[in-house]
Amino acid sequence: MSGSYGEELLRAALAGTDPNASPVTHTEVIPAAQARYGQWPRWLDPAIVAAYAELGLHRPWQHQVVAAEHAFAGRHVVIATGTASGKSLAYQLPVLQTLLSDHGTTALYLAPTKALGADQLRSLSTILAANPDFARLAPCTYDGDTDAQLRQWARANSRIVFTNPDMCHIGILSGHHRWQQFLRQLRFIVVDECHHYRGVFGAHTALVLRRLLRVARAAGADPVVVAASATTADPARTLSRLIGEPANEVTDDASPTGERTVALWEPDFLPEVTGENGAPVRRSAGAEAGRILADFVIEGARTLCFVRSRRGAEITARTAAGLLGSAAPELAGRVAAYRAGYLADDRRRLERAIADGELLGVATTNALELGVDISGLDAVIIAGYPGTVASFWQQAGRAGRRSAASAVVLIARDDPLDTYLVHHPEALLRKPVEATVFDPTNPYVLKPHLLCAAAELPLKPDEVDRLGVAEAVNELTDEGLLRRRKAGWYPAVGLEPHADIDIRGGIGGQILIVDTSTSRLLGTVDTGRALSSVHPGAVHIHQGASYVVDDLDLGDGLALVHPEEPDWTTSPRETTEIAVVTVVRKAEHGQLHVALVEVTVTSQVVGYLRKLPGGEIVDSVELDLPPQTLPTRAVQFTLTPESLAAAGISDANLPGALHAAEHAMIGMLPLVATCDRWDIGGLSTNLHADTGLPTIYVYDGYPGGAGFADRGFEAFAEWVAATHEAVSSCGCEKGCPSCVQSPKCGNGNEPLDKAGAVTILDVIGRAADVSGRN
Ligand SMILES: Nc1ncnc2c1ncn2[C@@H]1O[C@H](COP(=O)(O)OP(=O)(O)OP(=O)(O)O)[C@@H](O)[C@H]1O
C-alpha cells in the first residue's frame, strides 16, 4: 500500500505537518478493475459499429449491452454504474438503431442542466458525423436559450431533441398539439443523471415525466424510458417512482478503472480563533483544498478540486495560484477556476485545457460533476462532503485513467456529517449508496400538475382511479379549479396552470431578487424562504458576487438589493412553533415514541446575526417581520421525563440537551435521506402541547413535505445511531459546528448542552434498538 501513487501524492501534501497530528484520518486503496467486454447487439447496424470504431471505441462493455438490450426490447431500464462507465453509449445504441432504421420515429433526451444537454448533443453529433447518412436525425437542443425560429424547426425536423424537465413542462407539454407529430413517433425518452431528480425538484420531474408519457400515449406512441444514474441504492425503484411504471436496472459495472487511493482529511482547529459562543473553529475546507491543490500541482498531478460554492472555487484557485507564485512561479498560471455561469466558449476552452494538460489544477463547483466528459485525471480533491454518497463517487470518479493510478482526497468541513464521515470511512466507502428521495404524491406538488394534465387532455374517471388521485381531483373540483364534464375533468375557464409551476422553484410563489443599481433580475427565491434568506440586511450571494438586501416586499413579491461586499455573512434568528395536525405512522419503543406526523410550522424571523468568515460574531440586529406558516411532515420523537431523569438529565440541562440533539439529528439526516441540511428544520422543547412530553421535531422545509421526514422515520435507528456516534466522538469540549452547533440556528445556538445531547441520543438509540455500539 505504501508504494501507491496516491500515497506518494499524499506524502507531498503532508510534508511539513506534525506527524503526530496528521489531518489524514483514513487512507484506502481501491484496486484496479479489468474491463469485461460484451458483443455488439445482433440487431445493431454495422454502420453504427463502424461509426463508433472511428472514434476509437471497438468493443462495448457488458453493462452497456445489457442495458441496450432491455431498451431495444421495449423495457424501461435504468443504468446505474460509475462515473465515465459509458452510460451514454448504452442509451445511444437502441436510440440510433431505431431512429436510423425507421424514419417515422423520434427520441427525447432530458438532462437536469442545460450544460449537460449541450454536452450530450455534441457527443452524439460526433458519432453522427462519422457517416453522412446519419445527418438525417438532425439532433437539436430545445431549451430556454433556443430562439423561436429554431424551436419551430426542431418541432418539424429534428428526430432527437435535447431538452430539460423545465422546457418539457412549459415548452412541449403546454403546447403539445404543436408537438403532435413528434410525440406520435416518440420511441425513446432518455432521462440522464436521474439521481439529480430528488426532493421537490424530483417530485416535479416525476409528474412531468408521467404527463409526457400520458400525452405521447394519447398521440398513439408507446415510448420506452432509458435512464442513466450515478450508482444509487434501488435505481429501478427510483426510475419506477419517477415514471409511475415498473422498470429494470443494470448495476454491474464492467468498465475498467485504475487503482485509486482515497484519503479522508480533517483540517485542524485554528489556534486563537473562536466562533459562536466561544466554540473552536476548524481551518476551512476551501483553504485547505487550495494548499493541497498547490502541492499536487507541484508534483505534476493533473488535479480537479470540487468546492461547494462558486465563490469558494474562485478563492481556492486563487489560494493555490498564490502559493505556487512563491513556491513554483512557472506553475502559477496553470491553475484556474471553472464554474457554471461562465460563457459556453470559456467553458469549452477550460475543458480543452484540462483535457490536454495545459491546465494542471482546476477548482470547480459541481458544474464539472455532471456528465461532462472529463476524466482520467491524476487526482481529485473534494472540499466538503458533496451531500450524497452518489455525488461523492461521481466527483471521485473524475480521477483515474483507465489503467493508471490516482488519488482522491475528501476534506471535511466544520459540520457534523463531514466530521462523522471522515471518522467512519465505512459509512462513505462501503455503505450502499443512498436511494434518491422524492415524493410525487405530495398534494402541493401533485395538484398543480393535475391541473396541467387536465389542460393537456381531459382527465378521465378511469384514469383518475388508476392513478389513485381521486382525492386530489375532488379537492380541486371543490376549489372550483377543475370542472367535471361528460368527457372528464377540465380546468376552470381562464386557468393557465402551466405558468404557475416552477419545476426548480419549490412550491408556492416566488420572490424576485432585483439589483436596484442596474434594475437587473438576479434570481428568485421561494416565498416560504424569503423571510429567512432575503430579509432586510441579509447578505445575498449571486454567482459569486455579493449583494445586501435593502427591502423585502412580500406583497409585490420583490426583494431589492444593491451590490456590496461586506466582510460578514448573515444568519437569521427565528422563533418556531409546531402544531400536530395528524399522526401518519408511529412506532413505540418503551419510553421512546417516534412518529411521522403532519404538522403546521409557524415561524417568525426576529433578527439576524452578522458573522465573519471565520465564524466570529459581529453583532445581532433586530427585525420586525410577519409570522409565516408551513404545512408539512415531520418526524416527532418523545421521551418520558422519567427516562431522562434516570439517565441523569436534570430539568436545567434538558432544553440545551434536546436542542443540541435536535441540531445534530438535522445535521445527520442527509446520511439516510438525499437531502441537504438546509432542506429541513427542527424544533425541540421540554414540553410540547401536543405530546405533553419533552419532544424533538425534524421537519421538511417544503409545503406537504419532500419525503425526507418519511425517510427519517423509516431509517430512524440508523439515523440516531450515527448521530450519537458523531456527537460523542467529536474532539471539542462543549460543542462546535462539527457536532451540535448549526449554521442556521434561529436562536444563535443557545442553549446547547453537548454532553446532555450525547446522553439523550444514547437513550434514544438504545430504545430504538441500536444500543451496544459504544
Ligand atoms: N466500450 C467502451 N470502450 C472504450 N471507451 C468507452 C466505451 N464506452 C464509452 N467509452 C468512453 O468512456 C468515456 C465516458 O463515457 P460516458 O461519458 O458515456 O460515461 P458516463 O457513464 O455517461 O459518464 P458520467 O458518469 O460522467 O455520466 C467516453 O470518453 C467514452 O467515449
The ligand as an ORCA input file, in Angstrom:
! r2SCAN-3c Opt
* xyz 0 1
  N     -16.959      0.362    -24.576
  C     -16.134      1.388    -24.450
  N     -14.811      1.233    -24.678
  C     -13.942      2.269    -24.544
  N     -14.307      3.519    -24.200
  C     -15.615      3.748    -23.962
  C     -16.594      2.695    -24.076
  N     -17.808      3.210    -23.782
  C     -17.604      4.511    -23.504
  N     -16.292      4.834    -23.609
  C     -15.686      6.167    -23.345
  O     -15.774      6.416    -21.944
  C     -15.910      7.818    -21.708
  C     -17.049      8.048    -20.737
  O     -18.267      7.734    -21.345
  P     -19.611      8.468    -20.898
  O     -19.407      9.934    -20.872
  O     -20.702      7.903    -21.701
  O     -19.724      7.918    -19.435
  P     -20.892      8.180    -18.403
  O     -21.033      6.914    -17.654
  O     -22.078      8.735    -19.094
  O     -20.204      9.270    -17.547
  P     -20.861     10.198    -16.403
  O     -20.705      9.420    -15.150
  O     -19.982     11.384    -16.476
  O     -22.284     10.445    -16.796
  C     -16.137      8.454    -23.067
  O     -14.949      9.085    -23.456
  C     -16.463      7.292    -23.970
  O     -16.044      7.523    -25.300
*
